[in-house]
Amino acid sequence: MIALLTGVISESMFDKNQIRNEEARKEADDLVCTLELKTQEIHDMLPLDSEGEAKKEDVMSIAMPAVAELFDSALVEYTEFNLVQLVDLMDTDSSGKVSAGEFQRAIMTYAAGVKPLSIQEVHYNTYVCLQRMEALQGSMATVLEL
């Protein structure tokens, strides 16, 4: 009798756990959808150049207060220092400007829990190295043509 009761209790606990996991997954999916929409809206309110990119200064002064509000509403932990650092790392192509894709990727990655920004720093530095290597390849090709 005790074994039967223990089995029923265990099964009930397992079912409740699965329901909680499904609810948590749905909440995470909803958060991702909300963040995708909101980050696009925030980037769109920035002064953009002909290529749809915003100056880093505008991102810092105009967009990041809105991002802070977004993080507050989504219960994403952040510090002012991390937001400043995040803006520096958004510009993955070192153009001095932030595209919608760069902006959205940085905000979504941070909100997903990549803190401190070490992974984003690695991504940024890898991209910078890639650009420098491409520039060197171009220089080498020019030299070899001579």
N, C-alpha and C positions, 0 to 999 in steps of 0.2 A: 504494500500500500504506500509506504514512504517513497519507494523507488518510482512509483507511478506519479505521485504528487510532485516529486523532484523533477521528473521529466516534463510534466505539464508546465511547471514554473520556468524551467530552462527554455522550453519552446516559446513561452510567452515573452520572456526577456529577449530572446533572439529576434522574434517578430518586431518588438518595439525598437530594438536597435536598428533593424533594417529600415523601418519607417523613418527613424531619426536620420539615418544616412541618406535616404532618398530626399527628405526635406532639406537637409543641408546641401545636397547636390543641386536641388532646384533653386535654393536661395543663391548659391554661387553662380549658377547660370543666369539668373535674373540680374544679379549684380554686374556680371560681365556685359550683358545687353545694355543695361542702364549706363554703365561707364563708357561703352562704345559710342552711344548716342550723345551723351553729355560732353565727352572729350571732343567730338566733332563739332558740336555747337560752340564750345568754348574757343576752339581754334578758328572757327568761322567768324567770330566776333572781333578777331584781331585785324589790324591793318595788314593786308597781304600784298605782296608784289605780283608781277605778271605771271610768276610761276606758282603762285598760291602758297608762298612761304612768308613767314613772319620773322621780324628781327628778334634776336634773343632778348633784347632789352624790353620789347613790347610783350613778349611772352612772360617775362618776369614781373613787369608792372601791371599788366592787364589780366593775363590768363591765370597766373598762379593764385591770386586771391580767390578766383572762382574755383580753382582746383582744390584749394584749402576748404572751401565750403562744401564741395562735392565729397571730399574725403571725410569731413565731419559728418555729413548726412549718411555716408556709407560705413561709418565707424572704422575708417582706415586710419591707423596711427601714423603720425608724421611729426616732424619738427620743422621749424622754419629753415634751419640749416640744410636739412634734407631736400627741401623744395628748391633752395638756391642751387644745391649740388645737382639736382635733377635737371634743371634748366641747362646747366653746362653740359650734361651728358646727353641731352636730347639731340643736340646738333651732331649727329653721327658722321656726317660728311664734312664737317669742319668748314661749312660755308658761312657761318655767322648767322644763319637763318634756320628756322625750324619748319619743316613741312608738316602737313596734317598727319602723315604716316609716322614720322619721327615723334611727334607730340603724343599721338595716341599710343604708340608702342611703349614709350617711357612711362606714361601715366598708368596704363594697364599692367605693365610689369611691376611697377612699384605697388600698386593696389593688390596685386596677386601675392605679395609678400616677399619680394626680393628686396630685403633690407638687411644690413645697410646696402648701399648701392654698388657693392663689389661686383656683382654679375654685370650690371649695366656699365660699370667702368671697364670691365674686360671687353664687353661688346664694343664700346666706344674706341678703346685703344686698338683693338683688332681691326676695326674699320679704318682708323687712321693709318695703321701699318699697311693695309691693303692699298689705300690711296697712294702712299709714298712708293710702294713697290711698282704700282702701275706707272707712276711718273718716272721712276727710274728705268722701267722697260721702254718707255717712250724715248727717253734720253739716249739709252743704249742703242735703240734702233736708228736714231738719227746719226749717232756717231759711227755706227757700222755702215751706214749708207755712204758716208764720205769716203 
